[in-house]
């Protein structure tokens, strides 16, 4: 705690250093405010969120919730790309900032945020630093990284024998902290923060936007302190401990009326409250800047108001919870195990010099006492249950007065338009005749857009799937949808991208276009845009696909893209699109043929994809008219060349020979000769015959039915392999025969049996069953069943 | 210290440190413990503050590398009502940890049952001196106590090495002793009840992955707290262990050679990468099936070192290091050698071309991989 004493012009300023999310800190902040009764409470946080404060402290609002900040860089202040940015500022019951606001409400004290707005912070940060760091999926406003990651701290942990900053913090500030006097506690924290700051290079602070923020905060604090109505009171400023020394220096030295750093226009920024969950707040769930074990510390926070030993009680609670869950799900664990775990936690606390056992003793106790046998995935269930309990499962709620971004209004408007009820959280179903009924097509577009925004609002149960290229013959879509608070949260998250669902989808598509993707992904995107009915976006996406197809050299990616395009060309009439896909298909086709010669020596796992691509090319180049005449010639030339490669993959070889046979460039005799080559080759080549057959049957299964040469060859082949080898080849052979219809297989079997002097029927060799035998059996069955039932 | 044994017990080797710790110990001692739990922790995990005893300063060195929290859990378990079971792959210093714990807690690490497939129940409980039994009849005098019996009688720790090698029904003879803390000797009649004194507990060590181990019964498992000892996960720490241990072995055998840091680093990274299946440069490596433990790396280094000392020019050559490595990895499976060869031909080759020097020599010694 730092005091800047009253001067003629200014009220006394008290700087309260805090760590975001800390029960002890929230406790001391509340006590300090109670004692000081300041005239105004200022809290670190972007000041454009001031209008949200009444909602945050409303009695119907339940933590955890988060302030969502968004910024659309339309002015290009951050980069030329003019991108969208967003970040979260989560609040839990034990966040000192929230405790300060709540204390303010209770005592009737004015409260306000004092930091730069989110857009301005971004503008003040160097690329890739501070809130512009790209490593995290969810950027967090109140990241403690300056306090928790530095060389000084690493040495401190090593010296005190503690595992991490979080354990260090718990031992010295939480466990010991709740019994200390508030002044003393803030004093200790300030010492730690000052040392952490000394070990952070000033350039780093400048790059992170930290110094610009401090200048702004100092100016705001000074403004409040100079107001006549607070002049004879106290101004309390609750800020991250790392900033406190900087603020003090600025407040004591700063010349009056420094220039403002705000330059980001208000209209490009959004700020909303959204419900948050404990899971999202947990640092251990991959959000690097959260705090570990929010559920556990929530329990401690509640305990702080009730008992003398919140930690011991909380640890006991968690042990019992994890124990109960283990007993229920794993079927072992006795009360004695729980007693041992408690004793272990107590013992470890004593050994480690902690007043009460904390989170780390709890984890150690459950690990030692609950896990039986070697610790691995099979035995770690108790630890999983404990972790879950320590994370907590609470989800926050907002009061009715909370403002929502325009995208939610648009969502509700659209729901009204299509008669979707959002009041209930029950799942409902909608059947849409998308091609017959224009309204249904719009309905489907809306749901597809919601899906694209990842809102988890609706899912398609049935209907054409353009991404997987399945069920294209279906004329109707069946959707299931369900509204929940999470849908609103998800919409708030994308609200930066636009004021309506359509706008947001369009912006996200544009964003996706900028990413490094291949032809396959771009064609998939085209299908999505197609389904979402974003007609204006079709052209840019189309252009991008064009560009990527020219640049992509991945054979399979191109083949997939061509396949998607072909499908869209077929469906264009139904979806009422006027795009000309023909040209793209042409380009793709030419590129595929040019890449083809390199594909001769593929790996086994690529065989399927490669065969499909060859078949696709066969279909495309086989189209009527002169459009593809040149490609057709090239295609067959390349195929013929490929067959001359002696190291060609046998499956592919078969596939190519099938195509050549189908196109009339090769007669059955030639194909047969190649096949015989494998059959009569060395032992290893003989085994390749199965793969050769698989390829051949994929493209030209009718070969088998002309004459009996092929069946004879198959028969020879089976004659040559032993039983064990046959078992090894069986999967490959099964694959080969899946291309035949059951009737065809029957025919082949009949012909094969003929070679051995039997008829097709003989193979089945089932004795006929006379009707009276069957009747007798049935009777017997019923009799036995009756007897058994009577006996019970 | 006069050395008369190949490997003196821990309490002899660290006698002075233990005395210094006891003299400076101010914490509460559980009954019959030689020192407080906190002093036991310091003994095993070391302390940077020197201790003064008898006018001499002692720096307590760190003896167990790896997981500090695990050591703390072990100490608390021993002070409680349950036994301590250390499980894990071979060569992860389970036995060393159990020796250190018993030496610090009870002052003696030799009260040990060595479990084998041939261990019988009387080796665990008690047997008889038959001459005395015939002469005097069943009496305490004629009874030959087992380490378990001694532990209960004196209130000290009993170590049970390789518990899973003994047949499951023999292991189970521990169950009632551990829960009731009493051993009944029916032959002695009314006086045949041995009640355990405070300070008694059991530390078991067990391999989970080796061939020839028996599963423990759930009833026995319930009476132990399990601690899984993991192999060292950092190559730098592994190197430190190799250097420390090799120097200690050399000192004990009066060999005046010190371990070479660079060689230890090469060996540590070889063991580390083969165990993890991925190299520091991100190559994927086929993992050998035999155990690539740190203890194994120490013995490979030491053996190569003494080969150089007795048969060579006194220094360790990369040739002899690779030769010893061959012996160490090709114990169980012939394919392992192939995997190590593959490792040399990819990872070591790259490193030798980048780093040169010793790495190059190491790579050239691959000719012995056969």
HADDOCK unambig.tbl for C-alpha pairs under 7 A between the chains (distance, minus, plus):
assign (segid A and resid 344 and name CA) (segid B and resid 76 and name CA) 6.20 0.50 0.50
assign (segid A and resid 344 and name CA) (segid B and resid 77 and name CA) 6.79 0.50 0.50
assign (segid A and resid 347 and name CA) (segid B and resid 76 and name CA) 5.69 0.50 0.50
assign (segid A and resid 348 and name CA) (segid B and resid 72 and name CA) 6.83 0.50 0.50
assign (segid A and resid 348 and name CA) (segid B and resid 73 and name CA) 6.85 0.50 0.50
assign (segid A and resid 348 and name CA) (segid B and resid 76 and name CA) 6.37 0.50 0.50
assign (segid A and resid 351 and name CA) (segid B and resid 37 and name CA) 6.59 0.50 0.50
assign (segid A and resid 351 and name CA) (segid B and resid 38 and name CA) 5.69 0.50 0.50
assign (segid A and resid 364 and name CA) (segid B and resid 73 and name CA) 6.99 0.50 0.50
assign (segid A and resid 368 and name CA) (segid B and resid 73 and name CA) 7.00 0.50 0.50
assign (segid A and resid 368 and name CA) (segid B and resid 225 and name CA) 5.48 0.50 0.50
assign (segid A and resid 368 and name CA) (segid B and resid 226 and name CA) 5.84 0.50 0.50
assign (segid A and resid 368 and name CA) (segid B and resid 227 and name CA) 6.35 0.50 0.50
assign (segid A and resid 369 and name CA) (segid B and resid 225 and name CA) 5.41 0.50 0.50
assign (segid A and resid 371 and name CA) (segid B and resid 226 and name CA) 6.81 0.50 0.50
assign (segid A and resid 372 and name CA) (segid B and resid 221 and name CA) 6.38 0.50 0.50
assign (segid A and resid 372 and name CA) (segid B and resid 226 and name CA) 6.04 0.50 0.50
assign (segid A and resid 373 and name CA) (segid B and resid 226 and name CA) 5.97 0.50 0.50
assign (segid A and resid 374 and name CA) (segid B and resid 87 and name CA) 6.03 0.50 0.50
assign (segid A and resid 374 and name CA) (segid B and resid 88 and name CA) 6.75 0.50 0.50
assign (segid A and resid 374 and name CA) (segid B and resid 228 and name CA) 5.47 0.50 0.50
assign (segid A and resid 375 and name CA) (segid B and resid 228 and name CA) 5.73 0.50 0.50
